[in-house]
Amino acid sequence: MNTLSVHNTKVSIKTILNFVFCSSLIFLSLTSTNNLLAARDYFIHTEAYNPQITQQPWTITVNELNGAALIPPDDACGMRFEGDLNLVWRSDDYNLIHNIATNGGADVYLPRPTCGAWNGVVVEPDGKADYAPPHDLNGRIETYSNGYWINSSGEKLIYVHQPCTPMPDCIIGSQRFVASNWSRGLGVPIQELQLALNAIEKSRTVSVILKIAERAATTAATAEKTLIKQLTIRRGVDTGNLEKSIRQLEDTARTGVAATRTSIDLCINALRQNNRNDAYRACNSALLQVQRARFLLDTGDAWVQ
């Protein structure tokens, strides 16, 4: 009886271990696939055409409808979207919706200088008829896709002058994985600084505010070290003719993180002198600097997605 019990126990443990092992493999597989093929919500904002304006103010935001606009590379004329069979143009002002069918991909061109004679956004779906949203109505195109900046010929900028076989999957995985991690690492000091400012506004005791600000200093230092390491890894992946522009964004972001640490130190010193006004200004300056740094990193990330 005891032998049977021990045997059953061994079988149970073996079964559990096999289950955990297989589950881990499945999780890692899904994680790797997500890093390689992660899609995003894109919003291409269209506005009524104004012939008095040389460059129309059409913008693209990611994940948030009213988020910060992406900064296109100089030679970008639009974006290619892959993975969505149906883009949607929507106008809230006029309660209009138009479905734009695709065969899984579409090039969306923006009316940028040197890119063509368009007065508005033009959609060229794979295997379907072209579509241009009404030029006299405000609206937006919505899609959940993988997005790539393209030039006037429809070439993905990340692959221009960059040998890549097989296309288009040769360097997306490592590039996206690196880019999407260290920008999120700045979220912790951002949260701490927001807490510190909130505590100052609500007239919390200086000791409490000081403790929060000191945590912000620690997390900002950690984020800066992580950023330096990740930039070294990221720069081991050549992004073709985007590399120079991306490095400029990264360098500016790194300078911003260093400036953030300096401003946090000023905030802490002001708190130790019980000067809440100077502390608030310094912590607020730190918050704006680190938020700007994260935006720049996310912009570089979006260029190569």
N, C-alpha and C positions, 0 to 999 in steps of 0.2 A: 504493500500500500504506500509506504514511504517512498519506495523507488519510483512508482508511478507518478507520485506527486512531484518529485524532483524532476522527472522527465518532462512532465507537463509544464513545469515552471521554466525549464530550459527552452522548450518550444515556444512558450509565450514570450520570453525575453527576446528570442531570435526573431520572432514575428514582428515584435514591436520595433526592434532595431532595423529590420528590413524596411518597415513602413516609414520610419523616420528618415532613413537613407534615401529611399525613393522620393519621398516628399521634398527632401532637400534638393535633389536633382531637378525635380519639376520646378521648384521655386527659383533655382539658379537659372534654369532654362528660360523661364518666363521673364526673369529680371534682365537677362542678356538680350532677349528679344525686344523687350521694352526699350533698352538703351539704344538698340540699333534702329528701331522703327517707331520710336515715340512720336506721336502726332500732337498737334496743338490746335487750339481754336484761333483762327485768324479772322480779323475784321478789316476789310478794305473799304475805307470810307470814301464815298463819292459826294460831290457837292455840285450845285448848279454852276454851269460854265459861265465864267466872267471874262470876256475878251480883253478887258483892261488889265488883267493879271497875266504876266509873262509865264510864271510857273504856277500851275494850279495847286491848291493846298490839299490834294488828296493824300491821305496817310494810311498806314497799316499799323494796327495794334495787335498784340498777341495776348490771348487768355482773358483779357479784360476789354470790354467794349470801349470804355473811356480811359484806358490806360495810356501810358506814355507811348508816343509814336516811335516806331523803329526808324533808325537813321540809315538810309540806303547807302551802299558803297557808291563812289563817284560814277562808276560805269554801269550801275544797275539801271535797268529800264522797266523792271517789274519783278514778279515772283512766279515760280512754277509751283503748283500744288499737286501733290500725288496722294492717292488713297481715298478720295472722296468721289463717289459716283454722281453727286448732285450738289452743286453750289447753289446758294440762295441769295438773290438780291432782294433787299427789304427796305421799305421807306415807312418809318413810323409816322412821319408828318402827313402822309397821304394814305396810310393804311394799305400799302401795295406790297405784294409778294410775287416774285418771279423765280421759278426754278430753272437752273442752268444745268442741263444734263451733260455728263462727260462719260468717257470710257475709262475713268479712273485717274485722269490727269487733265490739267488745264494750265495754260500760260495766261497770266493776268498782267497786262501792260499798263503802265502809268504814264500820264502825259508829262514826262520829264524832258528838259532841254536835251537836244542832240539825240533823242530817242525815236523821233518820228513826228508825224504831223497830226497826231491825235489831239483832240480837244477834251477828251475824257477818258475814263477807264475802258479798256477793251479786253474782253475775255475770249481766248481761243481754246476751246475744249478739244481734247483728243477725239477725233472721229465724229465731231458734231459741228453744227453751224456756229459761227462766231456770234458773240452777243455783246452789245454795248448798252449799259444802263442809260436811261433817259438823262440827257445832259442838262435838263432844266429842273431836275428834282434832286433833293438831298436824300441820301440813303447809304446803304452799305452792302457789301458782299460778304457772306458768312461761309466759312468752310472749316471742317475739322480734318486737317491734312498734315503731311510733311511739306514744309515750305522751303524753297531754294531761291536765292536771288539769281536773276538771269539778265543777260545783256540784250541788246536790240535784236540779236539773231536767235534768241531763245536758248543760248548756251548757259548752263549752270556755271556761275563765276568760279566756284570752288574747283572746277575741273579744267578751266581754261589754262593752257600751258602746263597742265599737270597730268602726266601719263597716269592712267587709271584703268586697270583691268582686273576683274570685270567691272564695268560701270553698271549701276551707280553706287555700289555698296563697298568700294574698296577702303575708304577711310572714314566713313560716316561714324562707325561704331565707336572707335577710340576717341575721335574728336568730340562727339556729342557727350560721351561719358565724362570726359575731363571738364568740358565747358559747363555742364549742368550742375556740377557738385560744388566748386569753390565759390560760385556766386551766391548760392544758398547759404554758405557758411557765414556770410555777413549778416544773415537774419538775426543771429543771436545778439550781437552788440546793438543792432537796431532796436530790438525789443527792450533791452536793458536801458538804452537811452530814452526810449519812450516812457518807460516806467519812472526814470529819474525826473524827467520833465513833468510828468503827471504828479509826482510826489511834491515837487516844488510848487506847482500850481495850487495844490491842495494844502499847502503849508504844513507838511509833515515835519517831524523833528529832523534836525540836521543830521543826527546820527543815522537815522533810517535812510535819508537821501544819500548820505556819504557811502553807506554800505552798497547801495544800488549802483552808484557811480563807479565805485571801485570794482564791482563785478563787471561793469561795462568795459573798464580799462583792461581787465584780465582777458575777457572774451575777444576784445579787439586785437590784443597782442597775439592771441592764438590764431585768430582769423588771418592776420597779416602773415604769420609764419606759414600757415597752410596755403595761402595764396601764392607765396613765393615758390613753394615746392610744386604746386600745381601748374604754375606758369612755365616752369622748367620742363615739365612733362608735356604740356600743351604745345610748346614751341618745338618739340621733337616731331610734330606732325605738320608737314608743309601744307598750307591752305592755298597754294598757288598765288594768283595775283591779289588775293585778299589779305595775304600775310602782313604786308606793311601797314595797312589800315587797322587790322585787328591788333597788332602790336602797339600801335599808338593808343588805342582804347585801353589796352591792358596796362600800359605804362601810366596813363593818366589815372586809371582806377587805383593802381598801386600807390601812386603819390597821394591820392585822396584818402586811402586807408591810413597812411602814415600821418597825414594832417588830422585825421579823426582822432588818433591817439594823442596828438599834441593838444587838441581842443578838450579832450576828456581830462587830461592832466590839469589844464587851466580851470576846468569846472571843479575838479576835486580841491585844488588849492583855494578857490573862492569859497567853497563850502567850509573848509577848515577855518577860514576867516569869517565865517557866518555872513558872507555876502551873497545873498540869494539871487539878486539881480544879475551880477556878473556870472554866477554859476549857471543861471538859466540861459544866458546868451551863449556861453561857451558850450554847454551841453547841446543846445539847439544847433549851433554851428557844426558840432561833431555829427549830429544826426543827419543834417543835410549833406555833409560830405560823404558819409558812408552810404547813404541812399543813392547819391549820384554815382558812387563807385560801383554799386551793385547794378545800377541801370546800364552803365557802360559795359560791364562784363556780360550782362544779358544781351546787350546789343550785338557784341562780338559773337556770342553763342548763336543768336538768331541768324546771323549772316551765313553760317556754315551748316544750318539745318536743312 
